[in-house]
Amino acid sequence: MREATYQAQLVKVLRDLFPGCVIIKNDPEYLQGIPDLIILFGRSCAMLEVKASRHAPNRPNQDYYIDMLGEMSFAAFIYPENEEEVLHALQCAFESERNARIP
């Protein structure tokens, strides 16, 4: 499966999992290595770097941004082989963030 095809399918899954979320596709020409997708949900955000498979090579700076943005919020590489695990972690992160803000 091509990355663009997988990414389109993934966006549909994300919209179903997080109703009302905003998903932004980043421009790879603007900032090399920045993850493909930003997901805004409530007061939470996450960034996902989409790969066609676990064997797809990382581009320059992708590891750097996933690590840096993961410290700020949630960031991960996602591909068909780890999709279930990453989406579960994302659900937990969004829920944890929501619960942390409740007085």
C-alpha positions in Angstrom: 0.0 0.0 0.0 1.2 3.5 -0.8 1.7 6.0 2.0 -0.9 8.4 0.6 -3.5 5.6 0.5 -2.7 4.6 4.0 -2.7 8.2 5.2 -6.2 8.8 3.7 -7.6 5.7 5.4 -5.9 6.7 8.7 -7.5 10.1 8.6 -10.9 8.5 8.4 -10.1 6.3 11.3 -8.9 9.2 13.4 -12.1 11.2 12.6 -14.2 8.2 13.7 -12.2 7.8 16.9 -12.1 11.5 17.8 -15.4 13.1 16.7 -14.9 16.8 16.1 -11.1 16.6 15.9 -9.2 18.8 13.5 -6.6 17.1 11.3 -4.0 19.2 9.6 -1.7 17.9 6.9 1.8 19.5 7.2 3.8 20.7 4.2 7.0 18.7 4.1 8.6 21.5 2.1 8.1 24.0 4.8 9.9 22.2 7.6 11.9 19.1 6.7 11.1 16.2 9.0 8.0 17.6 10.7 5.4 14.9 11.1 2.7 14.5 8.5 -0.4 15.1 10.6 -1.4 17.3 13.5 -4.5 16.1 15.4 -6.3 18.7 17.5 -8.9 17.3 19.9 -10.4 19.4 22.6 -7.4 21.0 24.3 -5.0 18.3 23.3 -2.8 17.8 20.3 -0.8 15.1 18.7 1.5 14.6 15.7 1.8 11.5 13.6 4.4 10.6 11.0 2.7 8.2 8.6 4.7 5.4 7.0 3.5 2.9 4.4 5.1 0.1 6.4 7.4 -0.5 9.4 10.2 -1.0 6.9 9.8 2.5 5.3 12.9 4.6 5.9 12.8 7.7 8.1 13.7 10.9 6.4 16.1 13.5 7.8 15.0 15.1 11.0 11.9 12.9 11.5 13.3 11.1 14.6 14.3 14.5 16.0 10.8 16.0 15.7 9.0 12.8 17.0 11.3 12.9 20.1 11.0 16.6 20.6 7.2 16.8 20.0 6.7 13.7 22.1 8.1 15.6 25.1 5.6 18.4 24.5 2.6 16.3 23.9 2.1 13.1 21.8 4.0 12.2 18.7 4.6 8.8 17.0 5.5 7.0 13.8 2.4 5.1 12.6 2.1 2.4 10.0 -0.3 -0.5 9.4 1.7 -2.9 11.6 1.6 -0.7 14.7 -1.6 1.3 14.1 -3.7 -0.4 16.8 -1.0 0.2 19.4 -0.4 3.8 18.4 -4.1 4.6 18.3 -4.6 3.1 21.7 -1.8 5.1 23.1 -3.2 8.2 21.5 -6.6 7.6 23.0 -5.0 7.2 26.4 -3.0 10.4 26.0 -6.1 12.4 25.0 -8.0 10.9 27.9 -5.2 11.5 30.3 -4.9 15.1 29.2 -8.6 15.7 29.5 -8.7 14.2 33.0 -5.7 16.3 34.1 -7.6 19.5 33.3 -10.7 18.7 35.3 -10.6 20.5 38.6 
